[in-house]
Amino acid sequence: MSAPERYTITAALPYTNGPIHIGHLAGVYVPADIYSRYLRITGNDVAFICGSDEHGAAIPMRAKKEGVSPQVIIDKYHSIIKKSFSDFGISFDNYSRTSAPIHHETASDFFKKLYDDGAFIEETSEQLYDPEAQQFLADRFVIGTCPKCGHEEAYGDQCEKCGSSLSATELINPKSTISGAEPTLKQTKHWYLPLDKYEDFLREWVLVGHKKDWKTNVYGQIKSWVDDGLRPRAVTRDLDWGIPVPVEGAEGKVLYVWFDAPIGYISSTKEWAEREGKDWEPYWKDPKTKLIHFIGKDNIVFHCIIFPSMLKAEGSYVLPENVPANEFLNLEGNKLSTSKNWAVWLHEYLEEFPDQQDVLRYALTANAPETKDNDFTWKDFQARNNNELVAIFGNFINRVVVLTNKYYDGIIPTPNTFSEVDTQVLTELKAYPAVISSSIERYRFREASQELLNVARLGNKYLADEEPWKLIKTDEQRTKTIMYVALQIASALATLSEPFLPFTSQKLKNILAIDSDQLKTNWNEIATKEVLLPSNHQIKKGTLLFSKIEDQQIQQQLDKLEATKKANEAENKVVEPQKDTATFEDFTKLDIRIGTIIEAEKMPKAKKLLVLKVDTGINERTIVSGIAEHFTPEEVIGKKVSVLVNLAPRKLRGVESEGMILMTETPEGKLVFLNPDEDGVNPGAVVS
């Protein structure tokens, strides 16, 4: 790491229309936190900034759905999100909200500066209007078919399937999400930022200046947009929720959320600086400051084209040094979805896995979607914990601490002559800070997490090879040296793990009693200090850093997802349309009788079929029925059922079926019999 520098680190502002889930964590907040913690440990001046985005169209949509005001929605979810981040250990220097007065003032001033400088163009155009709700349809208030990929549920601002940014008027077959009405076109006046004027600037700044150091997915999306030709983009919209446009003639209009939200980074920094007695301007206006945006890939356009163009137009702000956007995280093979509740919610995880924040941090980092979409599975989560954190990291620390307390009452022994193996291990240890730093500084957090684990592997191998538990019986002096070296590795792990596993790092520092200023070792000192933990230093009794996660805990999570899946299927199940009209004569041809199932067995080599013997009152007959996935043979014997007895016989897998059992299906997809439970209804009774 070079000389200390000033960094402004931003993490995408989450919408306050729902809680935080693992997709948000893996894509944005965990990597941003790792990076910020690392920068602080290595002596840099860091402002790690975030806050709730409370003016998106999704907010009033959620409010309408729940029958409450938008303020109720944002207060509810801002509180949940802020607490979840804090409990999870995301180390924001400030977490603000865009409903705060300081943000309204900052965003209004930013708009007025650009307005006064003539940076906007004013246009009257036709936009989609809901005649039933009597309001214009901004972005998420309209849905239709994407003109680029054909996805039928694209929003008026973006297609979530192909990632294309859209305008509502581009949608094919648009429909209002408020009333379901087909929108009309109506004239309205708005202000636009002419992005086309910034094409040359963007080409020079990004496509030339950052071709080699920005991630290929980010660079590629920017190049595609610029090469396609940029067009003016509205910075205002017709809506009653948001920051009022601060100019005359703009009554009933608010700042577009994409314009207002990124200014939230600036207002949050102002809020932090005022609280801490600092000057906010160097963090945004000093050319030496490095501005880094952590986002998901769906925000690349806003942070790499639109916001930089806004900053360029204003003229006094620094531009992003890097925008290390991640791809998406899926859950058990399916796309994460807030609306479908297909997610692992952070606040629920913290309740169900208390004191295991670092396990989720590690699992998400080790499987981070840095270059492609990745899949989170509960089985992988369990394996990462049990096979890596418990078996490698935790096992090494436990052995070192237990043996030190057993042999030396927790007092670090004085080493004797170092062997070649000892020297080699200590030399390898000193190399790890630079190795891990290199990965972090290139935003390769997956790689960095595995290098951290390699430090624990180094310790485990050293102990396994040297076997101090055997040597203690024959060579006490050699054992002291081995334990001393192992404790140096443990001390290094306490520091190196802090960006990735902050709660574990603190636990380990407590066990090793290295919280005092005299014993603290900063990141870079691991490579230079001869002694990390001195002889005669007293450590504490050990506690397990990680606990094994049992199959039962994982099954509970899988069952929870399965229940969600069934609920979604039931909600989305389309009722079968009415069939063609049947005459009374058609109906009278059907002979439906009450029957009793007297025998049942599974059809050999058939997953779905049961072979039934049914007493129809007319005779006993064989009926093959596709119910084996819902009932065992034992369950159906003795059941009264409704039977279509005059259906033409048909052979199924060589067995002639002489009728059909009448069934229906529950919303959850479970088959049930149409059976009469009334007493006195006997086989042969006619259903009419």
Secondary structure, DSSP 8 states (H G I E B T S, - for coil): --S--EEEEEE---BTTS--BHHHIIIIIHHHHHHHHHHHHTT-EEEEEEEEB--STHHHHHHHHHTS-HHHHHHHHHHHHHHHHHHHT---SEEEETTSHHHHHHHHHHHHHHHHTT--EEEEEEEEEETTTTEE--GGGEEEE-TTT--TTEESSB-TTT--B--GGG-EEEEETTT----EEEEEEEEEE-GGGGHHHHIIIIIITTTTTS-HHHHHHHHHHHHH----EESEEE-SSS-B--STT-TTEEE-HHHHHHHHHHHHHHHHHHHHT--STHHHH-TT-EEEEE-BGGGHHIIIIIHHHHHHHH-SS--EEE---B--EEETTEE-BTTTTBS-BHHHHHHHSTT-HHHHHHHHHHT--SSS-EEE-HHHHHHIIIIIIIIIIIHHHHHHHHHHHHHHTTB--------HHHHHHHHHHHHHHHHHHHHHHTT-HHHHHHHHHHHHHHHHHHHHHH-HHHHTTT-HHHHHHHHHHHHHHHHHHHHHTTTT-HHHHHHHHHHHT--STTT---GGGGGT-S-SS-TT-B------S-----HHHHHHHHHHHHHHHHHHHHHH-------S---HHHHHT--EEEEEEEEEEE-TT-SS-EEEEEE-SS-EEEEEES-TTT--HHHHTT-EEEEETTS--EEETTEEE--EE-EEE-TTS-EEE-----TT--TT-B--
